[in-house]
Amino acid sequence: DIQMTQSPSSLSASVGDRVTITCRATQGIANYLAWFQQKPGKVPKLLIYAASTLQSGVPSRFSGSGSGTDFTLTISSLQPEDVATYYCQKYNGAPLTFGGGTKVEIK
Amino acid sequence: EVQLVESGGGLVKPGGSLRISCEGSGFPFRTYTMNWVRQAPGKGLEWVSSISSSGTYIYYADSVKGRFTISRDDAKNSLYLQMNSLRAEDTALYYCVGRYYDTSGPSPNLDYWGQGTLVTVSS
């Protein structure tokens, strides 16, 4: 099965900083990659699908890139409301594996 | 308004069984592939199982294969997960997730998530 590895597992950055999270698949998954944001005590929320397509209503400071095995989620200017854990998920077929998550905090 | 409402969670002893349910409304339930995703306390998301819109295709995570059974009743807009031989490591919040697949493939942009039902396995 394809494994999804996220890095870093946690980060602390200042408001306004550019933040980058990576997700690596052990085999190619084309662009079948989604990014979710989960705030404490809340249901995960879809941010990006098809590796780089912004879900409706998601702020444009979020962007995604990549294809094949290497993917990136970027927050161009970190805001206090972006404190959350971020997960990637492959969806090119079962198992629909999630990455281990990246916890983003404000410095 | 779209809703997915899970129910049936609770406390069960190791080795025991439990069936959790999810009822959908406000969207064409029968056309959606339905999934269970779980999250252990303080841990990440883990996909558990999927059942296609027709019920023809069923998949399980290795961690639950042979112990869990997913099923659906489209007449009741309901999804089920029968969990047997439960272990402490099955303790988690179980989310019901609907995902639409069109002719070009899956559409996560049309995902629906429930609020989850908590399953605790402990003696």
Chai-1 contact restraints between the chains, C-beta under 6 A:
chainA,res_idxA,chainB,res_idxB,connection_type,confidence,min_distance_angstrom,max_distance_angstrom,comment,restraint_id
A,A34,B,P108,contact,1.0,0.0,6.0,A-B,restraint_1
A,V43,B,W113,contact,1.0,0.0,6.0,A-B,restraint_2
A,L46,B,P108,contact,1.0,0.0,6.0,A-B,restraint_3
A,L46,B,D111,contact,1.0,0.0,6.0,A-B,restraint_4
A,Y49,B,P108,contact,1.0,0.0,6.0,A-B,restraint_5
A,Y49,B,N109,contact,1.0,0.0,6.0,A-B,restraint_6
A,Q55,B,N109,contact,1.0,0.0,6.0,A-B,restraint_7
A,Y87,B,L45,contact,1.0,0.0,6.0,A-B,restraint_8
A,Y91,B,P106,contact,1.0,0.0,6.0,A-B,restraint_9
A,A94,B,S50,contact,1.0,0.0,6.0,A-B,restraint_10
A,A94,B,Y59,contact,1.0,0.0,6.0,A-B,restraint_11
A,P95,B,W47,contact,1.0,0.0,6.0,A-B,restraint_12
A,P95,B,A61,contact,1.0,0.0,6.0,A-B,restraint_13
A,L96,B,W47,contact,1.0,0.0,6.0,A-B,restraint_14
A,F98,B,L45,contact,1.0,0.0,6.0,A-B,restraint_15
A,G100,B,G44,contact,1.0,0.0,6.0,A-B,restraint_16
A,G101,B,G44,contact,1.0,0.0,6.0,A-B,restraint_17
